């Protein structure tokens, strides 16, 4: 633990893309005890991460924007505290942090922000707002036919906190909601008020909209590929606000371009920020947003405020919300 009685502790706030970290929360509890540097641009390589963070004892990571695998943590001997916004971050090797004596702390988070964004994407797809908003702005007038949600089938893959909220939105809109995950029970479906699909294939075949809400892991990585997309209706939309690698992105591009499915609405990608020349940016029936499902003023205020509290507690010798 650093001795903050002699000199300020060097703190770095990572990936503040919108330049709002210092304004949405009160950082004054760290005044006089720390020197804070804020980085606004993404780091593209492990070497860049190591070079730019070499002198910092404390780092505040915004979700999974900057990965901290063992190969990075081993090259940051000055790093003593790593704060992640949220209580789970697949981009941090917790075992490596523990081995190297790096304390990892988290913050709270709310399930409704990402769920609301998933629903916003679904509505945008149903009414093709991605086409009609530019139409009006650029002098054109109605060129698409929308899809009514009442009576349509919503397939929810993963019925945890986020999936359950999206399922609730679907029910409120008069949709028939069916859910599936590997260990989903009839009891859980009854609690949420949805039907349980016997298999993912069944859900894909009957759904008009499929929304993914799974944690990324070995079983879920690449869950939606060419075979699965081919099972969907040609009028169906895929919505993903969870993690990009749940889907085979090449297969999604191909399915959208060739009419295997009606389209995809995506907020998450295997590589983020999405490269400028990535095909997902240029397929007309792919609606893409820049991983903003958790990006709200309220969410940022909570997470950065609790990040400040994490740092204060660590400097006081009593870390809170410890993940390692």
Backbone as numpy.savetxt, mean C-alpha at the origin, in Angstrom:
# Nx Ny Nz CAx CAy CAz Cx Cy Cz
21.98 2.57 22.70 21.13 3.77 22.70 22.01 5.01 22.70
21.74 5.99 21.87 22.61 7.16 21.77 22.58 8.00 23.03
23.69 8.63 23.31 23.77 9.58 24.42 23.46 10.96 23.88
22.20 11.41 24.09 21.79 12.69 23.50 22.10 13.87 24.40
22.89 13.65 25.47 23.23 14.75 26.36 24.39 15.58 25.80
25.19 15.03 24.89 26.37 15.71 24.39 26.09 16.44 23.08
25.48 15.78 22.14 25.24 16.40 20.85 23.93 15.89 20.28
23.31 16.65 19.40 22.02 16.22 18.85 22.14 14.90 18.09
21.12 14.10 18.18 21.03 12.85 17.45 20.58 13.16 16.02
21.24 12.55 15.06 20.92 12.82 13.65 19.77 11.91 13.20
18.68 12.54 12.80 17.45 11.87 12.39 17.19 12.17 10.92
16.83 11.15 10.16 16.46 11.37 8.77 15.04 10.87 8.54
14.24 11.69 7.89 12.88 11.34 7.49 12.92 11.03 6.00
12.52 9.82 5.66 12.70 9.33 4.29 11.45 9.52 3.43
11.69 9.72 2.16 10.63 9.60 1.14 9.43 10.50 1.40
9.68 11.72 1.80 8.59 12.68 1.99 8.28 13.31 0.63
7.64 12.52 -0.23 7.42 12.92 -1.62 6.69 14.24 -1.76
5.75 14.50 -0.87 4.92 15.70 -1.01 5.42 16.88 -0.18
6.55 16.70 0.52 7.11 17.76 1.36 6.11 18.25 2.40
5.55 17.28 3.15 4.54 17.64 4.16 4.87 17.11 5.55
5.89 16.29 5.67 6.15 15.61 6.95 6.29 16.59 8.11
6.98 17.69 7.88 7.25 18.62 8.98 6.06 19.52 9.31
5.07 19.55 8.42 3.93 20.44 8.65 2.69 19.72 9.17
2.59 18.41 8.97 1.38 17.70 9.38 1.46 17.19 10.82
2.64 17.30 11.44 2.81 16.83 12.81 3.66 17.82 13.58
3.60 17.71 14.91 4.38 18.58 15.79 5.69 17.89 16.13
6.79 18.40 15.61 8.10 17.83 15.84 8.84 18.51 16.99
8.19 19.48 17.65 8.87 20.25 18.68 9.38 19.42 19.86
8.74 18.27 20.19 9.31 17.47 21.28 10.75 17.01 21.03
11.21 17.08 19.78 12.57 16.66 19.46 13.54 17.84 19.41
13.03 19.05 19.61 13.87 20.25 19.52 14.98 20.19 20.56
16.19 20.50 20.14 17.33 20.51 21.03 17.97 19.16 21.26
17.23 18.11 20.92 17.76 16.75 21.11 18.18 16.10 19.80
17.68 16.61 18.71 17.94 15.99 17.41 18.21 17.05 16.36
18.87 16.64 15.29 18.93 17.41 14.06 18.22 16.58 12.99
17.22 17.16 12.36 16.36 16.42 11.45 16.64 16.80 10.01
16.86 15.80 9.18 17.01 15.97 7.74 15.85 15.25 7.06
15.27 15.90 6.07 14.14 15.30 5.35 14.56 15.07 3.91
14.36 13.83 3.44 14.64 13.48 2.05 13.33 13.36 1.30
13.27 13.96 0.14 12.01 14.02 -0.61 11.97 13.10 -1.82
13.11 12.63 -2.27 13.16 11.84 -3.49 13.44 10.38 -3.17
12.95 9.47 -4.00 13.20 8.05 -3.76 14.65 7.68 -4.03
15.14 6.66 -3.31 16.49 6.14 -3.53 16.37 4.86 -4.33
17.13 4.78 -5.42 16.92 3.74 -6.43 17.78 2.51 -6.24
18.76 2.54 -5.33 19.64 1.39 -5.18 20.07 1.25 -3.72
20.54 0.05 -3.36 21.04 -0.16 -2.01 22.25 0.72 -1.74
23.11 0.88 -2.71 24.29 1.71 -2.52 23.89 3.15 -2.22
22.87 3.65 -2.89 22.42 5.01 -2.64 21.85 5.14 -1.24
21.09 4.15 -0.81 20.55 4.17 0.56 21.68 4.23 1.57
22.67 3.38 1.39 23.79 3.33 2.34 24.56 4.65 2.33
24.83 5.18 1.16 25.59 6.43 1.06 24.86 7.58 1.73
23.57 7.67 1.51 22.83 8.84 2.01 22.46 8.73 3.48
22.41 7.50 3.99 21.99 7.33 5.39 23.13 6.99 6.33
24.34 7.00 5.84 25.49 6.53 6.62 25.67 7.26 7.94
25.34 8.53 8.01 25.63 9.33 9.20 24.46 9.43 10.18
23.36 8.77 9.89 22.17 8.94 10.72 22.02 7.82 11.74
21.59 8.19 12.94 21.32 7.21 14.00 19.87 6.77 14.01
19.00 7.64 13.51 17.56 7.36 13.52 17.01 7.62 12.12
16.19 6.71 11.63 15.54 6.89 10.34 14.04 6.66 10.50
13.25 7.50 9.85 11.79 7.36 9.84 11.39 6.99 8.42
10.87 5.79 8.26 10.49 5.28 6.93 8.99 5.43 6.73
8.60 5.99 5.59 7.19 6.06 5.24 6.79 4.78 4.53
6.10 3.91 5.27 5.67 2.62 4.77 6.83 1.86 4.12
6.65 1.30 2.94 7.66 0.43 2.35 8.38 1.09 1.17
8.46 2.42 1.19 9.06 3.12 0.06 10.56 2.84 -0.06
11.25 2.71 1.06 12.67 2.37 1.04 12.88 1.03 1.73
13.36 0.02 1.02 13.59 -1.29 1.65 14.82 -1.27 2.56
14.73 -2.05 3.63 15.86 -2.24 4.54 16.12 -3.73 4.71
16.69 -4.39 3.70 17.07 -5.78 3.84 18.36 -5.89 4.67
18.74 -7.10 5.00 19.97 -7.31 5.78 21.18 -6.67 5.09
21.23 -6.79 3.76 22.38 -6.27 3.03 22.55 -4.76 3.17
21.45 -4.04 3.47 21.53 -2.60 3.73 21.82 -2.35 5.20
21.11 -3.02 6.08 21.28 -2.78 7.51 22.70 -3.08 7.97
23.33 -4.10 7.39 24.70 -4.44 7.76 25.69 -3.34 7.40
25.32 -2.49 6.46 26.22 -1.41 6.01 25.86 -0.06 6.62
24.97 -0.07 7.61 24.60 1.16 8.31 24.89 1.00 9.80
26.17 0.96 10.19 26.52 0.70 11.60 26.08 1.80 12.55
25.82 3.00 12.05 25.39 4.08 12.94 23.90 4.05 13.23
23.14 3.30 12.44 21.70 3.28 12.60 21.33 2.51 13.87
20.60 3.16 14.78 20.20 2.52 16.04 18.70 2.38 16.17
17.95 3.27 15.52 16.48 3.23 15.60 15.91 3.42 14.21
15.01 2.53 13.85 14.30 2.61 12.57 12.81 2.63 12.88
12.16 3.74 12.56 10.72 3.89 12.80 10.00 3.68 11.47
9.05 2.77 11.46 8.23 2.58 10.28 6.82 3.07 10.57
6.26 3.81 9.64 4.87 4.23 9.80 3.97 3.04 9.50
3.17 2.66 10.49 2.42 1.42 10.42 3.09 0.38 11.31
2.37 -0.68 11.64 2.91 -1.71 12.53 3.38 -2.94 11.77
3.40 -2.87 10.46 3.92 -3.98 9.67 4.58 -3.40 8.43
5.81 -3.87 8.15 6.54 -3.35 7.01 7.37 -4.48 6.42
6.89 -5.03 5.31 7.56 -6.17 4.68 8.90 -5.79 4.09
9.19 -4.51 3.97 10.45 -4.06 3.38 11.58 -3.98 4.40
11.29 -4.25 5.66 12.31 -4.23 6.71 12.57 -5.66 7.17
13.83 -6.07 7.15 14.22 -7.39 7.63 14.34 -7.31 9.15
13.28 -7.70 9.84 13.25 -7.58 11.29 14.28 -8.49 11.96
14.50 -9.67 11.41 15.50 -10.57 11.98 16.89 -9.94 11.90
17.20 -9.34 10.76 18.50 -8.68 10.61 18.63 -7.51 11.58
17.58 -6.73 11.70 17.61 -5.60 12.63 17.88 -6.09 14.06
17.21 -7.15 14.45 17.42 -7.70 15.79 18.86 -8.17 15.96
19.38 -8.87 14.97 20.76 -9.37 15.04 21.77 -8.23 15.15
21.47 -7.11 14.51 22.41 -6.00 14.46 22.16 -4.95 15.54
21.18 -5.20 16.39 20.91 -4.28 17.49 20.19 -3.01 17.09
19.47 -3.05 15.96 18.68 -1.91 15.52 17.26 -2.06 16.05
16.82 -1.13 16.84 15.45 -1.15 17.35 14.51 -0.69 16.24
13.45 -1.43 16.00 12.44 -1.05 15.02 11.13 -0.80 15.74
10.58 0.38 15.57 9.30 0.74 16.18 8.31 1.12 15.09
7.04 0.98 15.40 5.99 1.30 14.43 5.08 2.40 14.93
4.07 2.67 14.15 3.03 3.63 14.52 1.67 3.02 14.22
0.65 3.68 14.66 -0.70 3.24 14.34 -1.04 3.52 12.88
-2.19 3.06 12.49 -2.69 3.27 11.14 -4.16 2.92 11.11
-4.84 3.40 10.11 -6.29 3.17 10.02 -6.59 2.35 8.77
-7.51 1.38 8.88 -7.82 0.55 7.72 -8.71 1.23 6.69
-9.37 2.31 7.08 -10.39 2.84 6.18 -9.81 3.62 5.01
-8.61 4.20 5.15 -8.07 5.00 4.05 -7.87 4.16 2.79
-7.18 3.03 2.93 -6.93 2.19 1.76 -8.23 1.58 1.23
-9.14 1.24 2.13 -10.42 0.69 1.71 -11.22 1.72 0.91
-11.21 2.96 1.38 -11.91 4.01 0.66 -11.31 4.22 -0.73
-9.98 4.13 -0.82 -9.36 4.32 -2.12 -9.68 3.17 -3.06
-9.73 1.95 -2.52 -10.13 0.81 -3.34 -11.52 1.05 -3.92
-12.40 1.58 -3.10 -13.76 1.83 -3.58 -13.78 2.97 -4.59
-12.94 3.99 -4.39 -12.85 5.07 -5.36 -12.39 4.55 -6.71
-11.43 3.64 -6.71 -10.96 3.05 -7.97 -12.05 2.22 -8.62
-12.77 1.47 -7.81 -13.85 0.64 -8.37 -14.92 1.53 -9.02
-15.29 2.61 -8.35 -16.29 3.52 -8.91 -15.76 4.19 -10.18
-14.48 4.57 -10.16 -13.89 5.18 -11.35 -13.92 4.21 -12.52
-13.68 2.93 -12.26 -13.72 1.93 -13.31 -15.14 1.73 -13.82
-16.10 1.64 -12.88 -17.48 1.39 -13.26 -18.04 2.50 -14.14
-17.63 3.74 -13.86 -18.14 4.88 -14.63 -17.11 5.47 -15.59
-15.98 4.80 -15.74 -14.90 5.21 -16.64 -14.57 6.70 -16.47
-14.39 7.08 -15.22 -14.03 8.46 -14.93 -12.66 8.82 -15.49
-11.82 7.80 -15.65 -10.50 8.06 -16.23 -10.61 8.56 -17.66
-11.70 8.23 -18.34 -11.94 8.68 -19.71 -12.78 9.95 -19.73
-13.84 9.97 -18.94 -14.81 11.06 -19.05 -14.33 12.37 -18.44
-13.52 12.33 -17.39 -12.99 13.58 -16.83 -12.08 14.28 -17.83
-11.11 13.57 -18.44 -10.33 14.23 -19.50 -11.18 14.66 -20.70
-12.24 13.89 -20.99 -13.13 14.29 -22.08 -13.64 15.71 -21.89
-14.16 15.99 -20.71 -14.72 17.31 -20.43 -13.62 18.37 -20.46
-12.49 18.05 -19.85 -11.40 19.03 -19.77 -10.86 19.38 -21.15
-10.90 18.39 -22.06 -10.30 18.59 -23.37 -11.32 18.88 -24.47
-12.58 19.17 -24.06 -13.55 19.63 -25.03 -14.40 18.56 -25.66
-14.26 17.31 -25.21 -15.10 16.24 -25.75 -16.31 16.02 -24.84
-17.21 15.12 -25.26 -18.43 14.91 -24.49 -18.85 13.45 -24.57
-19.06 12.84 -23.48 -19.45 11.43 -23.24 -19.11 10.47 -24.38
-18.26 9.51 -24.02 -17.86 8.52 -25.02 -17.94 7.09 -24.49
-18.33 6.92 -23.23 -18.36 5.57 -22.65 -19.73 5.25 -22.08
-19.96 3.98 -21.81 -21.15 3.53 -21.08 -20.72 3.04 -19.71
-21.35 3.58 -18.68 -21.03 3.15 -17.33 -21.67 1.81 -17.00
-21.26 1.29 -15.85 -21.79 0.02 -15.35 -22.50 0.25 -14.02
-23.74 -0.17 -13.91 -24.45 -0.11 -12.63 -23.87 -1.13 -11.67
-23.79 -0.77 -10.40 -23.26 -1.69 -9.39 -24.35 -2.54 -8.76
-25.55 -2.02 -8.69 -26.65 -2.79 -8.07 -26.84 -4.11 -8.82
-26.80 -5.19 -8.07 -27.00 -6.50 -8.66 -25.75 -7.13 -9.24
-24.66 -6.37 -9.31 -23.40 -6.93 -9.80 -22.72 -7.73 -8.68
-21.77 -8.56 -9.04 -21.07 -9.38 -8.06 -19.68 -8.79 -7.80
-19.40 -8.55 -6.53 -18.09 -8.09 -6.08 -17.35 -9.25 -5.44
-16.19 -9.59 -5.97 -15.37 -10.63 -5.39 -14.26 -10.00 -4.56
-14.23 -10.32 -3.28 -13.23 -9.76 -2.36 -12.25 -10.87 -2.00
-11.01 -10.69 -2.37 -9.98 -11.69 -2.11 -9.21 -11.25 -0.87
-9.52 -11.89 0.26 -8.96 -11.49 1.54 -9.99 -10.71 2.34
-10.43 -11.27 3.46 -11.52 -10.65 4.22 -11.04 -10.21 5.60
-9.86 -9.59 5.63 -9.37 -8.99 6.86 -10.01 -7.63 7.07
-9.30 -6.74 7.77 -9.87 -5.42 8.09 -10.22 -4.64 6.83
-9.31 -4.61 5.87 -9.55 -3.85 4.65 -10.59 -4.52 3.77
-10.42 -5.83 3.56 -11.36 -6.54 2.72 -12.78 -6.48 3.26
-12.93 -6.56 4.57 -14.26 -6.50 5.18 -14.90 -5.14 4.95
-14.10 -4.09 5.01 -14.66 -2.75 4.76 -15.12 -2.62 3.31
-14.31 -3.08 2.39 -14.69 -3.01 0.97 -15.93 -3.86 0.73
-16.00 -5.02 1.36 -17.20 -5.86 1.25 -18.43 -5.11 1.74
-18.26 -4.37 2.84 -19.37 -3.58 3.37 -19.82 -2.50 2.41
-18.86 -1.85 1.75 -19.22 -0.85 0.76 -20.02 -1.49 -0.38
-19.56 -2.67 -0.80 -20.27 -3.36 -1.87 -21.70 -3.68 -1.49
-21.89 -4.18 -0.29 -23.25 -4.48 0.19 -24.10 -3.23 0.23
-23.51 -2.11 0.69 -24.27 -0.86 0.77 -24.69 -0.38 -0.61
-23.94 -0.73 -1.64 -24.27 -0.34 -3.00 -25.17 -1.36 -3.69
-25.65 -2.34 -2.95 -26.57 -3.32 -3.52 -25.91 -4.41 -4.32
-24.64 -4.66 -4.07 -23.93 -5.70 -4.80 -24.03 -7.03 -4.07
-23.88 -8.09 -4.81 -23.77 -9.44 -4.25 -22.28 -9.67 -3.98
-21.91 -9.85 -2.73 -20.50 -9.91 -2.36 -20.10 -11.34 -2.02
-19.04 -11.80 -2.68 -18.50 -13.12 -2.43 -17.03 -12.95 -2.07
-16.54 -13.76 -1.13 -15.18 -13.60 -0.65 -14.44 -14.93 -0.68
-13.11 -14.82 -0.76 -12.27 -16.01 -0.70 -10.90 -15.64 -0.15
-10.34 -16.50 0.66 -8.92 -16.53 0.97 -8.61 -17.96 1.40
-7.36 -18.29 1.49 -6.96 -19.68 1.72 -7.56 -20.26 3.00
-7.68 -19.45 4.04 -8.16 -19.95 5.33 -9.48 -19.32 5.75
-10.21 -18.78 4.81 -11.47 -18.10 5.14 -12.51 -19.11 5.61
-13.23 -18.73 6.67 -14.25 -19.62 7.24 -15.64 -19.08 6.97
-16.62 -19.99 7.06 -18.02 -19.57 6.94 -18.39 -18.61 8.06
-17.81 -18.82 9.24 -18.12 -17.94 10.37 -17.69 -16.51 10.09
-16.49 -16.34 9.55 -16.01 -15.00 9.22 -16.90 -14.36 8.16
-17.29 -15.12 7.17 -18.17 -14.58 6.13 -19.52 -14.17 6.70
-20.02 -14.96 7.63 -21.30 -14.63 8.26 -21.18 -13.34 9.07
-20.03 -13.16 9.74 -19.81 -11.93 10.51 -19.84 -10.70 9.61
-19.27 -10.82 8.44 -19.19 -9.68 7.51 -20.45 -9.56 6.66
-21.17 -10.67 6.51 -22.40 -10.66 5.73 -22.18 -10.90 4.25
-21.25 -11.82 3.92 -20.97 -12.12 2.52 -20.99 -13.64 2.32
-20.98 -14.04 1.05 -20.89 -15.46 0.72 -19.42 -15.88 0.66
-19.15 -17.13 0.91 -17.79 -17.66 0.77 -17.68 -18.48 -0.50
-16.69 -18.16 -1.31 -16.41 -18.97 -2.50 -15.60 -20.19 -2.09
-15.89 -21.31 -2.68 -15.16 -22.53 -2.36 -13.72 -22.46 -2.83
-13.48 -21.73 -3.93 -12.13 -21.63 -4.49 -11.97 -20.27 -5.15
-10.73 -19.84 -5.27 -10.45 -18.58 -5.96 -10.98 -18.62 -7.39
-10.82 -19.75 -8.04 -11.31 -19.86 -9.42 -12.80 -19.56 -9.52
-13.56 -20.03 -8.53 -15.01 -19.78 -8.55 -15.30 -18.30 -8.40
-14.59 -17.65 -7.49 -14.79 -16.21 -7.28 -14.46 -15.44 -8.56
-13.35 -15.76 -9.18 -12.94 -15.04 -10.39 -13.95 -15.21 -11.50
-14.51 -16.40 -11.64 -15.42 -16.69 -12.74 -16.75 -15.96 -12.62
-17.19 -15.70 -11.39 -18.53 -15.11 -11.23 -18.53 -13.61 -10.93
-17.37 -13.03 -10.66 -17.33 -11.64 -10.21 -17.29 -10.66 -11.37
-17.95 -9.53 -11.16 -17.87 -8.42 -12.11 -16.74 -7.46 -11.74
-16.39 -7.42 -10.47 -15.26 -6.66 -9.97 -14.54 -7.55 -8.96
-13.22 -7.62 -9.05 -12.42 -8.41 -8.13 -11.47 -7.46 -7.42
-11.54 -7.40 -6.09 -10.71 -6.49 -5.31 -9.79 -7.30 -4.40
-8.49 -7.04 -4.48 -7.50 -7.82 -3.75 -7.14 -7.16 -2.42
-7.14 -7.95 -1.35 -6.83 -7.43 -0.02 -6.07 -8.48 0.79
-4.95 -8.93 0.26 -4.14 -9.95 0.90 -2.79 -9.38 1.30
-2.22 -9.94 2.36 -0.84 -9.65 2.73 0.07 -10.36 1.73
1.12 -9.69 1.29 2.06 -10.31 0.36 2.93 -11.32 1.08
2.96 -12.54 0.57 3.78 -13.61 1.12 4.07 -14.63 0.04
4.72 -15.69 0.43 5.08 -16.70 -0.56 3.85 -17.33 -1.22
2.77 -17.50 -0.44 1.57 -18.12 -1.01 0.80 -17.16 -1.90
0.88 -15.86 -1.60 0.07 -14.90 -2.35 0.81 -14.23 -3.49
2.11 -14.29 -3.51 2.89 -13.66 -4.59 2.51 -14.29 -5.94
2.18 -13.45 -6.91 1.80 -13.95 -8.22 0.47 -14.68 -8.24
-0.38 -14.41 -7.27 -1.66 -15.12 -7.16 -2.51 -14.94 -8.41
-2.47 -13.74 -8.98 -3.26 -13.45 -10.18 -2.32 -13.40 -11.39
-2.38 -14.45 -12.19 -1.56 -14.54 -13.39 -2.43 -14.76 -14.61
-1.83 -15.20 -15.69 -2.57 -15.38 -16.95 -3.74 -16.35 -16.79
-3.49 -17.47 -16.12 -4.56 -18.46 -15.95 -5.73 -17.88 -15.19
-5.44 -17.15 -14.11 -6.51 -16.59 -13.28 -7.27 -15.50 -14.03
-6.54 -14.65 -14.75 -7.19 -13.58 -15.51 -8.10 -14.16 -16.59
-7.69 -15.28 -17.17 -8.50 -15.91 -18.22 -9.81 -16.46 -17.67
-9.87 -16.69 -16.36 -11.10 -17.18 -15.74 -12.13 -16.07 -15.55
-11.67 -14.83 -15.55 -12.58 -13.71 -15.29 -13.44 -13.42 -16.52
-14.56 -12.77 -16.28 -15.43 -12.34 -17.37 -14.71 -11.28 -18.22
-14.99 -11.23 -19.50 -14.39 -10.18 -20.33 -14.90 -8.79 -19.98
-15.98 -8.73 -19.19 -16.53 -7.45 -18.73 -16.07 -7.10 -17.33
-15.22 -7.91 -16.72 -14.85 -7.74 -15.32 -13.62 -6.83 -15.16
-13.54 -6.19 -14.00 -12.41 -5.33 -13.65 -11.67 -5.92 -12.46
-10.35 -5.77 -12.49 -9.48 -6.15 -11.38 -9.05 -4.89 -10.64
-9.19 -4.90 -9.31 -8.78 -3.76 -8.49 -7.72 -4.26 -7.50
-6.58 -3.57 -7.46 -5.52 -3.97 -6.52 -4.99 -2.75 -5.79
-5.27 -2.70 -4.48 -4.72 -1.65 -3.62 -3.87 -2.25 -2.50
-3.50 -3.52 -2.64 -2.76 -4.20 -1.57 -1.26 -4.16 -1.82
-0.77 -5.02 -2.69 0.64 -5.05 -3.05 0.76 -5.45 -4.52
1.64 -4.78 -5.25 1.78 -5.04 -6.66 2.11 -6.48 -7.00
3.05 -7.12 -6.28 3.44 -8.49 -6.65 2.37 -9.55 -6.43
1.20 -9.20 -5.92 0.11 -10.16 -5.90 -0.29 -10.54 -7.33
0.02 -9.66 -8.28 -0.35 -9.89 -9.68 0.89 -10.02 -10.55
0.78 -10.80 -11.59 1.77 -10.82 -12.65 1.47 -9.62 -13.54
2.29 -8.58 -13.44 1.97 -7.33 -14.13 1.99 -7.50 -15.64
2.89 -8.30 -16.17 2.90 -8.54 -17.61 1.60 -9.19 -18.06
1.10 -10.11 -17.23 -0.16 -10.77 -17.57 -1.33 -9.80 -17.51
-1.30 -8.87 -16.55 -2.37 -7.87 -16.45 -2.36 -6.96 -17.67
-1.19 -6.51 -18.06 -1.08 -5.66 -19.26 -1.63 -6.40 -20.48
-1.22 -7.65 -20.64 -1.68 -8.44 -21.79 -3.19 -8.65 -21.76
-3.73 -8.96 -20.59 -5.17 -9.21 -20.47 -5.98 -7.96 -20.77
-5.48 -6.80 -20.35 -6.20 -5.56 -20.62 -6.10 -5.17 -22.09
-4.93 -5.35 -22.67 -4.74 -4.98 -24.08 -5.54 -5.86 -25.03
-5.69 -7.12 -24.67 -6.33 -8.07 -25.59 -7.80 -8.30 -25.28
-8.35 -7.65 -24.24 -9.76 -7.78 -23.94 -10.12 -9.02 -23.15
-9.13 -9.69 -22.57 -9.43 -10.83 -21.70 -10.27 -10.36 -20.52
-9.96 -9.17 -19.98 -10.79 -8.52 -18.97 -11.07 -7.10 -19.44
-12.06 -6.45 -18.80 -12.43 -5.09 -19.22 -11.34 -4.09 -18.86
-10.65 -4.34 -17.73 -9.61 -3.41 -17.33 -9.14 -3.69 -15.92
-8.18 -2.89 -15.48 -7.63 -3.02 -14.14 -7.48 -1.63 -13.53
-7.73 -1.54 -12.23 -7.56 -0.30 -11.47 -6.54 -0.59 -10.37
-5.37 0.04 -10.47 -4.23 -0.34 -9.65 -3.66 0.85 -8.89
-3.33 0.61 -7.62 -2.67 1.63 -6.81 -1.29 1.17 -6.36
-0.94 -0.08 -6.66 0.31 -0.66 -6.17 1.02 -1.39 -7.30
2.36 -1.42 -7.21 3.15 -1.94 -8.32 4.39 -2.64 -7.78
4.94 -3.53 -8.59 6.12 -4.27 -8.17 7.31 -3.34 -7.95
7.42 -2.31 -8.78 8.47 -1.30 -8.63 7.83 0.05 -8.43
8.20 0.72 -7.35 7.63 2.04 -7.05 8.75 3.00 -6.68
8.66 4.26 -7.16 7.70 4.77 -8.13 7.75 4.00 -9.46
6.62 3.95 -10.11 6.51 3.24 -11.37 7.37 3.93 -12.43
8.28 3.20 -13.08 9.13 3.83 -14.10 8.31 4.55 -15.17
8.87 5.63 -15.67 8.16 6.49 -16.62 7.73 5.72 -17.86
8.56 4.77 -18.29 8.26 4.04 -19.52 7.56 2.72 -19.27
7.05 2.50 -18.08 6.39 1.23 -17.76 5.08 1.11 -18.54
4.80 -0.07 -19.12 3.57 -0.22 -19.92 2.29 0.00 -19.13
2.32 -0.20 -17.82 1.11 0.04 -17.04 0.65 1.49 -17.09
1.55 2.38 -17.46 1.18 3.80 -17.57 0.43 4.10 -18.87
0.49 3.20 -19.83 0.05 3.56 -21.18 -1.03 2.67 -21.77
-1.64 1.81 -20.98 -2.73 0.97 -21.47 -4.04 1.71 -21.18
-4.86 1.98 -22.19 -6.04 2.83 -22.00 -7.03 2.33 -20.95
-7.16 1.01 -20.78 -8.12 0.50 -19.81 -7.46 0.04 -18.51
-6.31 0.65 -18.20 -5.71 0.49 -16.88 -5.74 1.85 -16.19
-6.43 1.90 -15.06 -6.48 3.11 -14.24 -5.40 2.95 -13.17
-4.42 3.84 -13.16 -3.30 3.71 -12.24 -3.17 4.96 -11.38
-3.03 4.75 -10.07 -2.76 5.84 -9.14 -1.46 5.53 -8.40
-0.75 6.55 -7.88 0.61 6.37 -7.38 0.70 5.93 -5.92
0.11 4.79 -5.61 0.13 4.22 -4.25 -0.29 5.26 -3.21
-1.50 5.77 -3.38 -2.02 6.80 -2.48 -3.14 6.28 -1.59
-3.31 4.95 -1.54 -4.38 4.41 -0.72 -4.29 4.83 0.73
-3.08 4.98 1.27 -2.90 5.35 2.67 -2.52 6.83 2.82
-2.53 7.57 1.72 -2.02 8.94 1.73 -3.18 9.91 1.93
-3.46 10.22 3.18 -4.42 11.26 3.54 -3.81 12.15 4.61
-4.31 13.35 4.73 -3.79 14.27 5.74 -3.92 13.67 7.13
-5.06 13.01 7.38 -5.29 12.44 8.70 -4.32 11.30 9.00
-4.10 10.45 8.00 -3.20 9.32 8.19 -1.77 9.79 8.42
-1.33 10.75 7.63 0.02 11.27 7.80 0.19 11.92 9.17
-0.80 12.69 9.59 -0.71 13.35 10.89 -0.55 12.33 12.01
-1.34 11.27 11.98 -1.23 10.24 13.00 0.13 9.56 12.97
0.56 9.17 11.77 1.78 8.39 11.67 3.02 9.19 12.03
3.11 10.43 11.55 4.28 11.23 11.89 4.26 11.67 13.35
3.08 11.95 13.89 2.99 12.29 15.31 3.47 11.14 16.18
3.07 9.93 15.83 3.50 8.77 16.60 4.96 8.43 16.34
5.47 8.77 15.16 6.90 8.60 14.90 7.72 9.49 15.82
7.27 10.73 16.00 7.94 11.63 16.95 7.92 11.02 18.35
6.77 10.51 18.76 6.66 9.89 20.08 7.58 8.68 20.21
7.72 7.90 19.14 8.63 6.76 19.15 10.06 7.20 19.40
10.46 8.27 18.73 11.85 8.75 18.87 12.08 9.28 20.28
11.12 10.04 20.78 11.25 10.57 22.14 11.37 9.43 23.14
10.52 8.44 23.02 10.54 7.31 23.95 11.88 6.57 23.87
12.40 6.42 22.67 13.69 5.74 22.50 14.81 6.54 23.17
14.82 7.85 22.94 15.85 8.69 23.55 15.74 8.70 25.07
14.52 8.51 25.57 14.30 8.47 27.02 14.61 7.11 27.62
14.95 6.14 26.76 15.32 4.82 27.25 14.17 3.85 27.41
12.99 4.20 26.91 11.82 3.31 27.05 11.08 3.23 25.71
11.63 2.52 24.73 11.00 2.45 23.41 9.57 1.94 23.48
8.73 2.44 22.60 7.33 2.01 22.53 7.04 1.46 21.14
5.97 0.69 21.05 5.52 0.08 19.79 6.69 -0.64 19.10
7.42 -1.42 19.88 8.63 -2.07 19.40 8.28 -3.30 18.58
8.86 -3.40 17.38 8.66 -4.55 16.50 9.81 -5.54 16.59
10.98 -5.08 17.04 12.12 -5.97 17.27 12.66 -5.76 18.67
